[in-house]
Amino acid sequence: MAHYGGAGTLESLDIVESLSGVEPDEWNRLAGTNPFVRHEFLSALIDTGCASARTGWTPRFLLLRRAGALAGAMPLFLKSHSYGEYVFDWAWADAYARHGLDYYPKLLGAVPFTPVTGPRLLAESEREREALLAAALELAQDASSLHVLFPTEGEAQLMQRQGMLLRRTVQFHWRNEGYADFEAFLARLTHARRKNIRQERRRVRDAGVKLRWLRGAAIERDHWELFHRGYRATYAAHRSSPYLNLGFFLRIGATQPEHTLMILAERDGAPVAAALCLVDAGAIYGRYWGALEHVPLLHFECCYYQAIEYAIAHGLKYFEGGAQGEHKLFRGLMPVETVSAHWLAHPAFARAVEDFLERETSGIGRYVNELAEHSPFRQS
């Protein structure tokens, strides 16, 4: 474990490769309620090998201590590729390669495989957040760059003040406007969209599929195993390899039961598919999907309509359906801008990326406006 000097015992900054030496309560006091940056979730990723040097995600977590107590933390990874990030910089890497330069390793501040906005500088005060960011930028001197994905807007502004470049991307989120039930939500949509959703849901019912919500301890090992089989099968059908293993899912099921929701689809009592969401006090996050067989439109039912129904039933304000997907707009999820921050060590490439981001940001603004013109909601 590397150690960076501070003011005697009053302040130290350490780099660690796991959270085994950090008390969960101490970490979670800084992390807050966001389930993806809590000790349990990040430890599960690391300890089960999903985020490891072998998979190209070498942990380099920053820990700031004052008088021995944890005062700040920042999840960082040294990356040897750009998979699992959802903010795409493959073109930047390719440009480096064409000029005979190494883009990898790069330093990444993010939750692996999770395009959800949340805190990335875990601290109670601006002073500690500034100290963490300064340490990350210093650590990035040994890499090509530093990238912080999906930070909060306040953190992004701090990063911009410290010379990082901001990049805007678009996701689709659903907002609960105090709907009494799913029909009340549908009533807000245009006739065409309302009719389309009802038809889609009817086709799933007509296929003999029934849905169940399983929360926390109700998700037993058999459920996790069948979900993981479907998750792997779905990746295989797309000629890809899954990021997460069964050990990870079992781990979060055991350590974060209050945050886990499985939407189970069954036909004649046998499971055919499942969606896994994470939940906190205000939002439901659509995350993972797996199907053992293809049922037309079941993905939309499990991953969108059931999640919206759950949010309404439990008074949750938001449903985040993951990255990308204009098809979500037609199902009541509206475009929302998300942000990432970037610092590149090479001056010429930094200027080129800055020029590119200026053009891209302008285009993102126009794109969001165009999407809003195709809102599925009736004009009031």
C-alpha positions in Angstrom: 0.0 0.0 0.0 1.5 3.3 -1.1 1.6 6.1 1.5 1.7 9.8 0.8 2.9 12.1 3.5 0.7 14.7 5.2 0.9 16.8 8.3 2.2 14.2 10.7 -0.6 12.0 12.0 -3.2 14.6 11.1 -3.4 13.8 7.4 -2.4 11.0 5.0 -3.3 9.8 1.6 -3.1 6.2 0.7 -3.6 4.1 -2.4 -5.2 0.7 -1.8 -6.2 -2.2 -4.1 -9.1 -3.4 -2.1 -11.5 -2.2 0.6 -10.7 -5.1 3.0 -8.8 -2.8 5.3 -11.6 -0.2 5.4 -14.5 -0.5 7.8 -17.8 -0.6 5.8 -19.5 1.9 8.2 -16.6 4.3 7.8 -16.8 4.2 4.0 -20.5 4.3 3.8 -20.7 7.3 6.0 -19.0 9.2 3.1 -20.7 7.3 0.3 -24.3 8.0 1.4 -27.3 6.1 0.1 -26.3 5.5 -3.5 -26.0 1.7 -3.7 -23.3 1.7 -6.3 -20.6 3.5 -4.4 -21.2 1.8 -1.1 -18.6 -0.5 0.4 -20.6 -3.6 -0.2 -21.1 -3.1 -4.0 -17.5 -2.0 -4.7 -16.0 -4.8 -2.6 -18.2 -7.3 -4.4 -16.8 -6.2 -7.7 -13.2 -6.4 -6.5 -13.3 -9.5 -4.3 -15.1 -11.7 -6.9 -12.6 -10.7 -9.6 -15.0 -8.8 -11.8 -13.0 -5.6 -11.4 -9.4 -6.8 -11.2 -6.0 -6.5 -12.9 -6.9 -9.7 -14.8 -10.0 -8.1 -16.3 -8.3 -4.8 -17.0 -9.7 -3.0 -13.9 -6.8 -2.6 -11.4 -8.1 -0.9 -8.3 -6.2 2.3 -7.2 -8.6 3.6 -4.5 -7.6 6.8 -2.8 -8.1 7.1 1.0 -7.7 10.4 2.8 -7.4 10.2 6.6 -7.3 12.9 9.2 -6.2 11.9 12.7 -6.7 8.3 11.6 -10.3 8.7 10.6 -11.4 8.3 7.0 -12.2 11.8 5.7 -12.3 11.2 2.0 -12.2 8.4 -0.6 -12.2 8.1 -4.4 -12.8 4.8 -6.3 -10.1 4.7 -9.1 -9.0 2.0 -11.5 -6.0 1.7 -13.8 -7.5 0.6 -17.1 -5.9 -1.3 -19.9 -9.0 -0.9 -22.2 -12.2 1.0 -22.4 -14.8 -1.7 -22.0 -17.6 -1.4 -19.4 -17.5 2.4 -19.2 -20.5 3.7 -21.4 -18.6 7.0 -22.2 -16.9 6.0 -25.4 -13.3 7.1 -26.0 -12.2 4.4 -28.5 -11.6 7.1 -31.1 -9.2 8.9 -28.7 -7.3 5.7 -28.1 -7.2 5.0 -31.8 -5.8 8.5 -32.4 -3.1 7.9 -29.8 -2.2 4.6 -31.5 -1.9 6.2 -35.0 0.6 8.6 -33.6 2.6 5.9 -31.9 1.5 6.9 -28.4 0.1 4.8 -25.6 -3.4 5.6 -24.4 -3.4 2.7 -22.0 -3.1 2.5 -19.1 -5.4 5.3 -18.2 -6.8 6.2 -14.8 -10.6 6.0 -14.4 -12.8 7.3 -11.6 -16.0 5.3 -12.0 -18.1 2.4 -10.8 -17.3 -0.5 -13.2 -20.0 -1.4 -15.7 -22.4 1.1 -14.1 -23.5 4.2 -16.0 -25.3 5.7 -13.0 -24.7 9.3 -11.8 -23.5 9.5 -8.3 -20.7 10.8 -6.0 -17.2 10.1 -7.1 -15.3 12.2 -4.6 -16.6 10.8 -1.3 -16.1 13.4 1.3 -18.0 15.7 3.6 -16.3 19.0 2.7 -15.1 20.8 -0.4 -11.6 20.8 1.0 -11.4 17.0 1.1 -13.0 16.8 -2.4 -10.3 19.1 -3.7 -7.6 17.1 -2.0 -8.9 13.9 -3.5 -9.1 15.4 -7.0 -5.6 16.8 -6.8 -4.3 13.4 -5.7 -6.0 11.7 -8.6 -4.6 14.2 -11.1 -1.1 13.6 -9.6 -1.6 9.9 -9.8 -2.6 10.3 -13.5 0.8 11.7 -14.3 1.9 8.0 -14.5 -0.8 7.2 -17.0 -2.0 8.9 -20.2 -5.1 10.5 -18.7 -7.7 10.8 -16.0 -11.4 10.2 -16.7 -14.2 10.6 -14.1 -17.5 9.1 -15.4 -21.0 10.1 -14.2 -20.0 12.4 -11.3 -22.6 14.7 -9.7 -23.0 18.1 -11.3 -21.3 19.8 -8.4 -18.3 17.5 -8.7 -18.1 18.1 -12.4 -17.9 21.8 -11.9 -15.1 21.3 -9.4 -13.3 19.1 -11.9 -13.7 21.8 -14.6 -12.3 24.4 -12.3 -9.2 22.2 -11.8 -8.6 22.0 -15.6 -10.6 18.9 -16.6 -12.7 18.9 -19.8 -16.4 18.1 -19.4 -18.2 15.9 -21.8 -22.0 15.6 -22.1 -23.9 12.4 -23.0 -27.6 11.5 -23.0 -29.5 8.9 -21.0 -33.2 8.3 -20.6 -34.9 8.5 -17.2 -38.5 8.2 -16.1 -39.9 10.6 -13.5 -42.8 9.9 -11.2 -45.3 12.8 -11.3 -47.3 11.4 -8.4 -49.1 8.7 -10.4 -51.6 6.7 -8.5 -51.0 3.6 -10.7 -49.7 2.5 -14.1 -52.9 3.5 -15.8 -52.5 7.0 -14.4 -49.1 7.2 -16.0 -50.5 5.9 -19.3 -53.2 8.5 -19.2 -50.5 11.2 -19.5 -49.2 9.7 -22.8 -50.5 10.4 -26.3 -53.1 8.0 -27.7 -50.6 6.3 -30.0 -48.0 5.7 -27.3 -50.6 4.5 -24.8 -52.1 2.1 -27.3 -48.6 0.8 -28.2 -47.7 0.0 -24.6 -51.0 -1.7 -23.8 -50.5 -3.9 -26.9 -47.0 -4.8 -25.9 -48.1 -5.8 -22.4 -51.0 -7.7 -23.7 -48.8 -9.8 -26.0 -46.6 -10.8 -23.0 -49.7 -11.8 -21.0 -51.1 -13.7 -24.0 -47.8 -15.6 -24.2 -48.7 -17.0 -20.8 -46.0 -15.1 -18.9 -46.5 -14.0 -15.4 -44.3 -11.6 -13.4 -43.2 -11.5 -9.8 -41.2 -9.0 -7.7 -38.6 -10.5 -5.4 -37.0 -8.3 -2.8 -33.9 -8.9 -0.7 -34.0 -12.2 1.2 -36.8 -13.4 -1.0 -34.2 -13.8 -3.8 -32.8 -17.3 -3.0 -29.7 -19.0 -4.4 -31.8 -20.8 -7.1 -33.1 -17.4 -8.3 -29.6 -16.0 -8.5 -28.4 -19.1 -10.4 -31.2 -19.0 -13.0 -30.8 -15.3 -13.4 -27.0 -15.7 -14.0 -27.7 -18.4 -16.6 -30.0 -16.1 -18.5 -27.5 -13.2 -18.1 -24.7 -15.3 -19.6 -27.0 -16.6 -22.4 -28.0 -13.1 -23.3 -24.4 -12.0 -23.7 -23.6 -15.1 -25.7 -26.5 -14.4 -28.0 -24.8 -11.1 -28.8 -21.4 -12.8 -29.2 -20.0 -11.1 -26.1 -18.7 -12.0 -22.7 -20.4 -11.0 -19.5 -18.7 -8.6 -17.1 -20.1 -10.1 -13.9 -20.0 -13.6 -12.4 -22.3 -15.5 -10.2 -20.2 -14.8 -7.2 -20.8 -11.1 -7.6 -24.6 -11.5 -7.7 -24.6 -13.8 -4.7 -22.5 -11.3 -2.9 -24.7 -8.3 -3.4 -27.7 -10.4 -2.7 -26.2 -11.2 0.7 -24.7 -7.8 1.6 -27.2 -5.4 0.0 -30.6 -7.1 0.3 -32.3 -3.8 1.0 -31.1 -2.6 -2.5 -31.9 -5.6 -4.6 -35.1 -6.3 -6.7 -35.5 -9.2 -9.1 -38.3 -9.1 -11.6 -39.0 -12.7 -12.4 -40.8 -13.8 -15.5 -42.4 -17.3 -15.4 -44.5 -19.4 -17.7 -46.3 -22.5 -16.4 -44.4 -22.1 -13.2 -41.0 -22.2 -14.9 -38.7 -19.2 -15.1 -38.0 -17.8 -18.6 -36.3 -14.5 -17.8 -35.4 -12.0 -15.1 -34.4 -8.4 -14.7 -32.3 -7.2 -11.7 -32.7 -3.7 -10.4 -31.1 -1.8 -7.6 -33.2 0.4 -5.4 -32.6 3.2 -2.9 -34.9 5.6 -1.1 -35.7 7.7 -4.1 -35.0 5.7 -7.3 -35.0 2.4 -9.0 -32.0 1.6 -11.3 -32.5 -0.8 -14.2 -29.3 -2.7 -14.4 -29.1 -6.4 -15.6 -31.2 -8.6 -17.8 -31.1 -12.3 -18.6 -33.4 -14.6 -20.7 -33.5 -18.3 -20.9 -35.7 -18.2 -24.0 -36.9 -15.5 -26.4 -40.4 -14.2 -25.7 -41.4 -11.2 -27.9 -41.5 -7.9 -26.0 -40.7 -9.5 -22.6 -37.6 -7.4 -22.3 -39.6 -4.2 -22.4 -42.1 -5.7 -19.9 -39.4 -6.8 -17.4 -36.9 -4.0 -17.8 -39.2 -1.0 -18.2 -42.9 -1.4 -17.5 -42.5 -3.6 -14.3 -39.8 -1.1 -13.0 -42.2 1.8 -13.6 -45.0 -0.1 -11.8 -42.7 -0.8 -8.9 -41.6 2.9 -8.7 -45.2 4.0 -8.6 -46.3 1.4 -6.0 -43.4 2.4 -3.7 -43.4 6.1 -4.2 -40.0 6.3 -5.9 -39.3 9.5 -7.8 -37.1 8.2 -10.6 -36.4 5.2 -12.8 -33.0 5.1 -14.5 -33.1 2.7 -17.4 -29.4 2.6 -18.2 -27.3 4.1 -21.0 -28.5 4.9 -24.5 -31.6 3.6 -26.3 -33.9 6.1 -28.1 -36.6 3.4 -27.9 -37.0 4.3 -24.2 -38.4 7.6 -25.2 -41.5 6.0 -26.7 -42.0 4.2 -23.3 -42.1 7.3 -21.2 -38.4 7.8 -20.4 -37.2 11.3 -21.2 -33.7 12.5 -22.3 -31.4 13.6 -19.5 -27.9 15.0 -19.9 -25.1 13.2 -18.0 -21.5 14.4 -17.6 -18.0 13.0 -17.4 -14.7 14.9 -16.8 -11.4 14.3 -18.7 -7.8 15.3 -18.3 -5.1 14.2 -20.9 -1.4 14.5 -20.1 -0.4 15.1 -23.8 -0.9 18.9 -24.5 -1.6 18.5 -28.2 -4.1 15.8 -27.7 -5.7 17.7 -24.8 -6.3 20.6 -27.2 -7.7 18.4 -29.9 -10.1 16.7 -27.4 -11.2 20.1 -26.1 -12.0 21.2 -29.7 -13.9 18.0 -30.3 -15.9 18.3 -27.1 -17.0 21.9 -27.9 -18.5 20.6 -31.1 -19.9 17.5 -29.6 -21.5 19.4 -26.7 -23.3 21.7 -29.1 -24.6 18.7 -31.0 -25.8 17.0 -27.7 -27.9 20.1 -26.9 -29.5 20.0 -30.3 -30.1 16.2 -30.0 -31.9 16.6 -26.6 -34.1 19.4 -28.1 -35.0 17.2 -31.0 -35.8 14.3 -28.8 -38.0 16.6 -26.6 -40.0 17.4 -29.7 -41.0 13.7 -29.9 -42.1 13.5 -26.3 -44.6 10.6 -25.8 -46.6 12.8 -23.3 -49.7 14.7 -24.2 -49.3 18.5 -24.4 -51.1 20.0 -21.3 
